[in-house]
Amino acid sequence: MSRTNSVYKETYNRCLDYIQELGVKASLPPETFLATKWSISRTTVRSVLEHLDEAKIITWDGRSKQVLRKPRKSDYFAEEETRSAGTRVETAFMEYVLGGDLAPGTILREAELVREFGVSTSGVREFLIRFSRFGLIEKKPNRHWVLNGFTREFAIELFDVREMFEMRAFRAFCDILPSPAAQATLKQLEQDHLNILADMDATFLRFPNLDERFHNTFTSLLDNRFVDDFYELVSLIFHFHYRWKKHDERERNQLAAEEHLAVILSLLAGERDAAKAAFKEHLLSARRTLLDSVVWE
């Protein structure tokens, strides 16, 4: 497994976080457990363990994998290195639109984006073609791309669909409780939310990834290609804060994390009606937050 691989680097960072939680002298679980935990191959897990052993963070001898020391900040791969090429283009594009404060009707030229993002022409073109199906950008006959903008009407339509998908997915999740797998997922989400809420000033920028995991816990049960396609747009809009005001980002993230936790705790307590009510309120709150936070044209 090449250490230039973004999946490998992301897994390595996750393993460092896991080791932080376990503490010195703790034993890591079997490779099959780690592969399942992070939905990766055992080959990637073994490559990560080899690197950890070389760095003297753990000692690995057969089935024994013991923590020698807690990871340091310098042990982690930079966040930029953990993202795939496709994700880097998505991130760069959203930051380009947001940072440039581009108005609807702005012409987007592929050559300029290639220079700006430092990626291949094919990478930029593939992203623009894929992104254009959402209607936020459009290819014109003169070969230029045009930014149509993110309107209030678009946001309302987006949320109408999101609520239908997510409430159905949430009801499906409630139906499988109390399976061991569902309980384990909820317990991990509970701990991850508590960790972020414990030091929100330092961790609020990490919340979008946790937000995505929280919602994906439910929507993944639908196993529907159209839902998967729709959530590509949700991820881009909500997790890159397309044209959002940034001054109250910490407060918005804290409110959402607290609402998530209320849902999780109700599910863990077996209080399904309370959980459904809390989840519905969270979706309504998210709608209000978006409509209040976006800079509308």
C-alpha positions as CSV (number, residue, x, y, z in Angstrom):
1,M,0.0,0.0,0.0
2,S,1.6,3.2,-1.2
3,R,1.9,5.9,1.5
4,T,0.9,8.5,-1.1
5,N,-2.6,7.0,-1.1
6,S,-5.2,9.3,0.4
7,V,-7.3,6.4,1.8
8,Y,-4.2,5.0,3.6
9,K,-3.4,8.5,5.1
10,E,-6.9,9.1,6.2
11,T,-7.0,5.6,7.9
12,Y,-3.6,6.3,9.5
13,N,-4.9,9.5,11.1
14,R,-8.0,7.7,12.3
15,C,-5.9,5.0,13.9
16,L,-3.9,7.7,15.6
17,D,-7.1,9.2,17.0
18,Y,-8.2,5.7,18.1
19,I,-4.8,5.1,19.9
20,Q,-5.3,8.4,21.7
21,E,-8.5,7.1,23.1
22,L,-7.1,3.8,24.1
23,G,-4.1,5.1,25.9
24,V,-0.6,3.8,26.5
25,K,-0.2,0.0,27.2
26,A,-3.6,-0.7,25.7
27,S,-3.9,-3.4,23.1
28,L,-5.3,-2.8,19.6
29,P,-8.1,-5.2,18.4
30,P,-7.6,-7.7,15.6
31,E,-7.1,-6.5,12.0
32,T,-10.5,-7.7,10.9
33,F,-12.1,-5.5,13.6
34,L,-10.2,-2.4,12.4
35,A,-11.0,-3.2,8.7
36,T,-14.7,-3.4,9.6
37,K,-14.6,-0.3,11.8
38,W,-13.3,1.9,9.0
39,S,-14.7,0.1,6.0
40,I,-11.3,-0.6,4.5
41,S,-9.3,-3.6,3.4
42,R,-7.1,-5.7,5.7
43,T,-4.2,-4.8,3.4
44,T,-4.6,-1.1,4.3
45,V,-4.9,-2.0,8.0
46,R,-1.6,-4.0,7.9
47,S,0.2,-1.2,6.1
48,V,-1.0,1.3,8.7
49,L,0.1,-1.1,11.5
50,E,3.5,-1.4,9.9
51,H,3.9,2.4,9.8
52,L,2.8,2.7,13.4
53,D,5.3,0.0,14.4
54,E,8.1,1.8,12.5
55,A,7.2,5.1,14.3
56,K,7.4,3.3,17.6
57,I,3.8,4.3,18.4
58,I,2.9,0.6,18.8
59,T,4.8,-2.6,19.0
60,W,3.4,-5.3,16.7
61,D,4.3,-8.9,17.2
62,G,2.0,-11.4,15.6
63,R,-1.5,-10.9,17.1
64,S,-0.1,-8.6,19.8
65,K,-0.4,-4.9,19.1
66,Q,0.4,-2.8,22.1
67,V,0.4,1.0,22.4
68,L,3.9,2.3,23.3
69,R,3.1,6.1,23.3
70,K,0.4,8.5,22.5
71,P,0.6,10.1,19.1
72,R,2.0,13.6,18.7
73,K,0.7,16.3,16.3
74,S,3.7,15.7,14.1
75,D,2.7,12.0,13.6
76,Y,-0.4,13.0,11.6
77,F,-0.6,13.4,7.9
78,A,-1.8,16.9,6.9
79,E,-5.5,17.1,6.1
80,E,-4.8,18.0,2.5
81,E,-2.9,14.7,2.0
82,T,-5.9,12.7,3.2
83,R,-8.2,13.9,0.5
84,S,-8.6,12.2,-2.9
85,A,-8.0,14.2,-6.1
86,G,-11.7,14.4,-6.7
87,T,-12.3,15.7,-3.2
88,R,-9.5,18.3,-3.6
89,V,-11.2,19.6,-6.7
90,E,-14.5,19.9,-4.9
91,T,-12.9,21.7,-2.0
92,A,-10.9,24.0,-4.2
93,F,-14.0,24.9,-6.3
94,M,-16.2,25.7,-3.3
95,E,-13.4,27.8,-1.7
96,Y,-12.9,29.5,-5.1
97,V,-16.5,30.5,-5.4
98,L,-16.8,31.5,-1.7
99,G,-13.5,33.3,-1.5
100,G,-14.0,35.1,-4.7
101,D,-17.6,36.1,-3.8
102,L,-18.6,35.2,-7.4
103,A,-21.9,36.5,-8.5
104,P,-24.5,34.6,-10.6
105,G,-23.6,34.9,-14.3
106,T,-19.8,34.7,-13.6
107,I,-18.0,32.8,-16.4
108,L,-15.9,29.9,-15.3
109,R,-13.0,29.0,-17.7
110,E,-11.5,25.5,-17.4
111,A,-8.0,26.8,-18.1
112,E,-8.2,29.3,-15.3
113,L,-9.5,26.7,-12.9
114,V,-6.7,24.3,-13.8
115,R,-4.1,27.0,-12.9
116,E,-6.0,28.0,-9.8
117,F,-6.5,24.5,-8.4
118,G,-3.2,22.9,-9.6
119,V,-4.9,19.8,-11.0
120,S,-5.3,18.3,-14.4
121,T,-7.6,19.6,-17.1
122,S,-9.5,16.3,-17.1
123,G,-9.9,16.4,-13.3
124,V,-11.5,19.9,-13.5
125,R,-13.7,19.0,-16.5
126,E,-15.0,15.8,-14.9
127,F,-15.9,17.7,-11.8
128,L,-17.7,20.5,-13.7
129,I,-19.7,18.0,-15.7
130,R,-20.7,16.0,-12.6
131,F,-21.5,19.2,-10.7
132,S,-23.5,20.7,-13.5
133,R,-26.3,18.2,-13.0
134,F,-27.3,20.0,-9.9
135,G,-28.1,23.2,-11.8
136,L,-25.7,25.5,-10.0
137,I,-23.4,25.7,-13.0
138,E,-24.2,25.4,-16.7
139,K,-22.2,24.8,-19.9
140,K,-22.9,27.4,-22.6
141,P,-22.6,26.8,-26.3
142,N,-19.5,29.0,-26.5
143,R,-17.7,26.3,-24.3
144,H,-17.6,28.5,-21.2
145,W,-19.2,27.5,-17.9
146,V,-21.5,29.9,-16.2
147,L,-22.2,30.1,-12.4
148,N,-26.0,30.2,-12.0
149,G,-25.8,30.8,-8.2
150,F,-27.4,29.4,-5.1
151,T,-30.9,30.9,-4.8
152,R,-33.3,30.8,-1.9
153,E,-35.7,28.9,-4.0
154,F,-33.0,26.3,-4.7
155,A,-32.3,25.9,-1.0
156,I,-36.0,25.4,-0.2
157,E,-36.3,22.7,-2.9
158,L,-33.1,21.1,-1.6
159,F,-34.5,20.9,1.9
160,D,-37.9,19.6,0.9
161,V,-36.2,16.6,-0.8
162,R,-33.7,16.2,2.0
163,E,-36.4,15.9,4.7
164,M,-38.3,13.3,2.7
165,F,-35.2,11.1,2.3
166,E,-33.9,11.5,5.8
167,M,-37.2,10.9,7.7
168,R,-37.8,7.7,5.7
169,A,-34.2,6.7,6.4
170,F,-34.5,7.5,10.1
171,R,-37.7,5.4,10.4
172,A,-35.8,2.5,8.8
173,F,-33.0,2.8,11.3
174,C,-35.5,2.8,14.2
175,D,-36.9,-0.5,12.8
176,I,-33.5,-2.3,13.2
177,L,-33.0,-1.2,16.8
178,P,-31.7,-2.7,19.1
179,S,-29.3,-4.7,16.8
180,P,-25.7,-4.9,18.2
181,A,-24.3,-3.1,15.1
182,A,-26.7,-0.2,15.4
183,Q,-26.1,0.1,19.1
184,A,-22.3,0.1,18.6
185,T,-22.6,2.8,15.9
186,L,-24.7,5.0,18.1
187,K,-22.3,4.6,21.1
188,Q,-19.4,5.7,18.9
189,L,-21.4,8.6,17.6
190,E,-22.3,9.6,21.1
191,Q,-18.6,9.6,22.2
192,D,-17.5,11.5,19.1
193,H,-20.1,14.2,19.7
194,L,-19.2,14.5,23.4
195,N,-15.5,14.9,22.4
196,I,-16.3,17.8,20.1
197,L,-18.7,19.5,22.5
198,A,-16.1,19.2,25.3
199,D,-13.9,21.7,23.6
200,M,-16.0,23.4,20.9
201,D,-13.6,26.4,20.5
202,A,-10.9,24.0,19.3
203,T,-13.0,21.4,17.5
204,F,-15.9,23.2,15.8
205,L,-14.2,23.1,12.4
206,R,-14.1,19.3,12.6
207,F,-17.9,19.1,13.0
208,P,-18.9,19.0,9.3
209,N,-17.2,15.5,9.0
210,L,-19.1,14.3,12.1
211,D,-22.3,15.8,10.7
212,E,-21.9,13.8,7.5
213,R,-21.3,10.6,9.5
214,F,-24.3,11.2,11.6
215,H,-26.7,11.6,8.7
216,N,-25.0,8.9,6.6
217,T,-25.7,6.5,9.5
218,F,-29.4,6.7,8.5
219,T,-29.4,7.5,4.8
220,S,-27.0,4.6,3.9
221,L,-29.7,2.2,4.9
222,L,-31.8,3.2,1.9
223,D,-29.1,1.8,-0.4
224,N,-30.6,3.9,-3.3
225,R,-28.4,5.3,-6.1
226,F,-30.6,8.4,-6.4
227,V,-30.3,9.1,-2.7
228,D,-26.5,8.7,-2.9
229,D,-26.4,11.1,-5.9
230,F,-28.5,13.7,-4.0
231,Y,-26.2,13.5,-1.0
232,E,-23.2,14.5,-3.1
233,L,-24.9,17.8,-3.5
234,V,-25.8,18.0,0.2
235,S,-22.2,17.4,1.1
236,L,-21.0,20.2,-1.2
237,I,-23.6,22.7,-0.1
238,F,-23.6,22.1,3.6
239,H,-20.1,21.0,4.4
240,F,-18.3,23.6,2.3
241,H,-20.7,26.3,3.4
242,Y,-21.4,27.6,-0.1
243,R,-21.7,31.3,0.2
244,W,-22.4,31.1,3.9
245,K,-21.7,33.8,6.5
246,K,-18.9,32.6,8.7
247,H,-19.2,34.8,11.8
248,D,-21.5,32.4,13.7
249,E,-20.1,29.1,12.4
250,R,-19.0,27.9,15.9
251,E,-22.5,28.5,17.3
252,R,-24.2,26.8,14.4
253,N,-22.1,23.8,14.7
254,Q,-22.5,23.6,18.5
255,L,-26.3,23.8,18.2
256,A,-26.3,21.0,15.5
257,A,-24.0,18.8,17.6
258,E,-26.3,19.2,20.7
259,E,-29.4,18.3,18.5
260,H,-27.5,15.2,17.2
261,L,-26.7,14.1,20.7
262,A,-30.4,14.5,21.8
263,V,-31.3,12.1,18.9
264,I,-28.6,9.6,19.7
265,L,-29.4,9.5,23.5
266,S,-33.1,9.0,22.8
267,L,-32.3,6.1,20.4
268,L,-29.9,4.5,22.9
269,A,-32.6,4.8,25.6
270,G,-35.1,3.0,23.3
271,E,-37.3,6.1,23.2
272,R,-38.2,6.0,19.5
273,D,-41.0,8.5,19.5
274,A,-38.8,11.0,21.3
275,A,-35.9,10.3,18.9
276,K,-38.2,10.8,15.8
277,A,-39.4,14.1,17.3
278,A,-35.8,15.2,18.1
279,F,-34.7,14.3,14.6
280,K,-37.5,16.1,12.9
281,E,-36.8,19.2,15.0
282,H,-33.1,19.0,14.0
283,L,-34.0,19.0,10.3
284,L,-36.3,22.0,10.8
285,S,-33.5,23.7,12.7
286,A,-31.0,22.9,9.9
287,R,-33.5,24.5,7.3
288,R,-33.8,27.6,9.4
289,T,-30.0,27.8,9.8
290,L,-29.4,27.6,6.1
291,L,-32.0,30.2,5.2
292,D,-30.7,32.6,7.8
293,S,-27.0,32.0,7.1
294,V,-26.6,32.1,3.3
295,V,-25.8,35.3,1.6
296,W,-28.6,35.6,-0.9
297,E,-28.4,37.5,-4.2
